């Protein structure tokens, strides 16, 4: 009886592992690949991400009012901000990690 249970458990584990491999799903769910140029390799990608996170927070109208945005890379961090001109409410800023693609800071100046 004990041997039969062990066999069923073992077959179940093997089947699960085989299905994962056949479907191309890694058995280890942790992502570990970071492209050589980073997840956010260029200005265009950084700007798209910045607009995507700013729009739900500040609204489409406020984001469009900041254009054209200034996008710079310094020490592996993309700095994206609206045009530096005097305006009510200040300017919008986003900082994004080039390597990992995570949003480091979002803020608006006053």
N, C-alpha and C positions, 0 to 999 in steps of 0.2 A: 504494500500500500504506500509506504513512504517513498519507495523507489519510483512508483508511478507518478506521484506528485512532483518529485524532483525532475523527472523526465518531461512532464508537462510544462513546468516552469522554464526549464532549459530550452525547450522547443519554442516557447513563446518569446523568450529573449532573443534567440537566433532569428526568428521570423521578423521581429520588430527591427532588429539591426539590418537585416537583409533588405527590408522594404525601404528603410531610410537611405541606404546606399543606392538602391535602384532608382529612387526618386530624386537623388542628388541632394538630399538634405543631410547636412553634417550631423553627426551624433553629438558633437559639442556645439551648443547653441551660441557660444560667445563669438562675436565677430572679431577677427584679428587682422584683417587686411586693411592697410592704409596705403593708398597709392604714393609713389615716390614724390609727386608734386603736392601731395596733400589732398584732402577731400574737397577743398575749395581752391582749385588751382589757378583761377584767374579772376580778373575784375568783373567780368560779366556774370559769373556765377555768384560772386560775393554780392553784387548789386541785386540780383534776382532774389537771393535769400533775404537780404535786408528789407526789400520792399514787401516780401511775403510776410515777414514778421511785424513790420511797422503798420501795414494796412489794417489789420484787425484791431490794433491798439489805438491808433490815432485817426483812422478813417482814410478813405481813398483821396478825398479832397485835400487833406493836410499833407499827405505824402506827395501828391502831384505838385503841390505848391512849392515843395523843396527842390524840384528838379531844375537843372541837372545836378545830380548828386556827385560828390567828390569821393573817389575810392582810392585809398592808398594802402600799401602793405608795409608794415614796420614790425620787425622782430617776430615774424610769423603770425601777426594779427592784422586782419583786414579791418580798416577803419572806414566806415561809410557814413557820410553826413551830408545834410542839405547845404545849399549855397550859403556861405557866410555873408549874409546881408542883413541889415537891421530889419526885423519884422516882429510883430507882436507874437508872443509865445515862443520865441527863440527858434532853434534848429533841432532837427532830429538826428540822433547818433545811434549807430549799431557797431559793435565790435564782434568779430567772428574769428575763431581759430582756423587758420589755413590748414593745419595738419588734421585736426579731428572734425572740423565743421560745426563745432558747437558755438552757440551764441554766448558770448562772455558778458556783454552789457547792452542794454537798450535804455536810452534816456533822451529827454528833450531838455534843451537849455531854456532859460527864461530871459 
